[in-house]
């Protein structure tokens, strides 16, 4: 059928036949070579590719915030200073990526298409739990590439319309999924970011306070991890911060994040180690 339709402007029969609500399954059946995880590297080849670094997330009263620094590294070299690592998955969820940058961006785009395809086929939005499960399948499919050194480790956050609250999911390279309580961090600077979040996090945070919290955490990560980029006021490069509530996803503007970053930087002049949690 495909041979007969080439050059005629007609779609192959596979595109006109009702099938699975999963675009990834469709692609695996008809063009598996297009899936990121189906590619192989020549034996003995070492790939030096840019890597994304630190992503943080925190639940607040009414939603969840997801943020990422802007630095990509390649070995000990800064490969890019303004890479984007936080992307909307759909109206009520977002993905932050750490790991091999190019492969991670490709996986995010495929995930966005997967959710859009499901909505068009089923006529309804996939639940947040279902979205998290779909991402698990995608990461598991990339295990072969991860074993060759091209790992992708995302963090998935969204507003659960059924439960009426924000939720955070983290993954390992095998697709293992965990739901985090309160806050989470992934990437090379996650150890330092998590320490900052642990120190300052409260369950009753507002959206604005949560946004300040995650920028504080990224600042602390950049302070101790060379692969994480802090707010770059000279170049006007600031973290990407997205808030997700029952009203949907909103990415903070550069001006909004700049005000947070400048406020934090100014306060660090007198308190270099940042705000201290109160001793009870």
N, C-alpha and C positions, 0 to 999 in steps of 0.2 A: 504493500500500500504506500509506504514511504517513497519507494522508487517511482511510483506512478504519479505522485503528487509534487515531486520536485519541479520547480519552475512554473507550476500552474497557479500558485498563490493559494492553494488549498492546504488546510492543516492535515497532518497524518491522522489516521483513525484513532490512535492512542489519545489524542487531545480532545476527541469528541465523544469518547466512551465514558460513562459514569464510572467512578472508581472510588478509591480511598480518599478520606478527607485530609490525608497527610501528603503534602507536596514532596516531602523527603522520600516517602515510599514510592511515589510516582516516578521521581527522578532515579531512584535505585533500580526500578524495573526497566526504564527506557533509556536513560543516559547515565549509568552509574559512574562513568569516568568524570562527571562534573562535580561529584561530591568531594569535598575537601579530604575526607578520610580515606578515599579510594586511591589516592595518589601514593606512589612509592618513590623513594630516593635511590639512586645508584649505590651499591654497596661500597662502604669505605669513604663515602662523601660526607664531609662535615659542613653543615650550613651555618653561616653567620648571618643571622637575621635580626632586625630590630625587635626589641622586647618592650612591651608595656609594663608598667611597674605597679603602682599602688592604687587600690580602689577601697573606699570606705562607705558604709551605709549605717543608718540608725533609724529606728522606729520612733515616731513622736506621736503626741496625742492628736490623732486625726489623719495619720498617714505615715509615709516613710521617705527618707531622703537618701539619694545615691550620688556619690561624688568621686571624681578621679583626678589625679594630677595630670600634667600635660607632657611629661618627659618620656621619650623612648630611648633606650640605650642599646648599643651593640658592642658587647665586651666592655671595655673601660671608656668607650667613646659615647658622647651624647649624639644619637642619630637624628633626633628631632626634638624640638623644644615645645611644639604646640600641637602634638598629636591629640586626637579625640579618643577617649576610651569609654565614655558613657553614652549609650544610645537608647532611644525609646524602642521598646519591643512592640508595643501597641499603645492605646490610649491610657491604659492603667498599669503599665509595667515598663521596666527598663533593665538593661543589661550593662554591666561594667566588665571590662576585659583586662586580664593580665596574661602574660605569656607572649607567644610569637605574634607580633602585631598584625602583619598582613593576613595570616590565616585566621586570626581572631575576628578581624573586621569582616572577612568573607563569611565566617560562621554566623555572625550576628545578622548580616543581611539575609542569609538563608533562613534564620530563625524568624525574622520579621515576615518573610514571605510565607513561611509555614503557618504562622498565626493568621495572616490575611487569607490564605487559601482555605484554612479550616472554616473561617467565618463565612466565606463565600459559598462553600459547599454545604455547610450545615445550617446556615442562616442564623447562627447565634455565636456569641463570644465564648471562647474556651474559658473554663474556670482558671483561677490563678494556680491551683494545684495541677491542673492539666497542662498549663504552660510550662510549669517547672518540670513536669515529667517529659514533655517534648524536648526540652533542653538537655535533660539527662540522656536521652536517646542519641542526640546529636554529638554530645561529648564522647559517649561510649564508641560511636562510630569513628571518632578521630584517634582512637587509642593507638593504632598503628603508626600514625604520624608522631604522636606523643613519645612513643618508644624510640623514635629516631631523633628526638630532641626538639621537635616542633610542638610543644604542648600549649594548650589553650585552657585557662582556668578562669571561668567567669563567676560573677556574683549576680544573682537575679533578685530584683526587688519589685514589689508592686502593691497595689491596694486591692485587698480581697473584698469584692462587692458583697459576697455572701456573709462574711464574718464582720464586715464593717471596720477593718483595721489594716494597717500596713504589715507586710511580712517580708522576710529576707531569707534567701536560700543560697547556700554555698556548695561548691562541687570540688571533687578531686579529678585527676586526669583520667580515671577509669569511668567517670560518670556517677560516682557515689555522691549522693545528695544529702545535705543536712539543713534543717531549718534552724536559723539562729534566733536567739532571744535578745531583743534590745538593740544589739549592734553587731557589726562584723567588719573584718578587713581582710583583704587578700593582696598578694604580690610581695615584692622584695622588702617593702617598708612596712608590711602588715604588723610585724612584731611591735614596732614603735607606735604605729597608729592605734593598734588595739590597746596598748597601755594608756594612751591619751584618752581614748574613748571610755575605757574602764574607770578612769579617774573622774571624768566630768559628766558621764551620762546619768540622766534621770528619766523616769518613765513619764513625767508630766511636762516634758519639753514642748514648746510651741514649734511651729514650722521654722520661724526665724531663728530660734535658739538652736534647733537641730542643724540648720544650715551653717551657723557659726561653729557649732561643735565639730562637724566633719572637716571644715577648713582648718580648724585648730589641729585636728588629728593629722591632716596632710602636712601641715607646717612641721609638726613634731617628727613625722616620718622623714621629711626632707632634711631635718636637722641632723639625723643620725644615719640615713641611708643615702649613699651617693647616687643611686639609680632613681630616686624619687625627686621630682622637681617641685620646689615650693612656689608660692606666688612670686612672679617675676614682674615687679612694679616698673622697672626700667623699660622692659619690652611690652608691658601691658598684656602679659599672658597670665591668666588666672585659672584655677581649677574649674572643671565643669561640674555644676551642681544642679540636680534635678529633684524637684519635690513632686510626690505623687499622693493625691488625696482622692476623695470621692468625686471631686470635680475633674479628675484626670491628671495627666502629667504636665508639669510646667518646668521648663528649663530656665533657671535664673539668668538674667541678662548679664553681660560682661560688666556693666556699670554696678549692678547689685552685688556681684561677687567681688568686684574691686573695692567697694565700700567695706565689705566684711574683711577682706585681706588687708587693706590699709589700716583699719582699726586694730586688727590683731598685731600687725607689724609695729605700729606705734606703741602698743602696750608692751611688746617684747623688748623695747628699748630700756624699760625700767625693770621688767621681769622676764629675762631671757628664756627661762624654762617654762614660761606660760602660767596660766592660772592654776591655783592649787585647790584641790578638793578640801572641804572643811573636815576637821577631825572631830569625830563625835565622841 
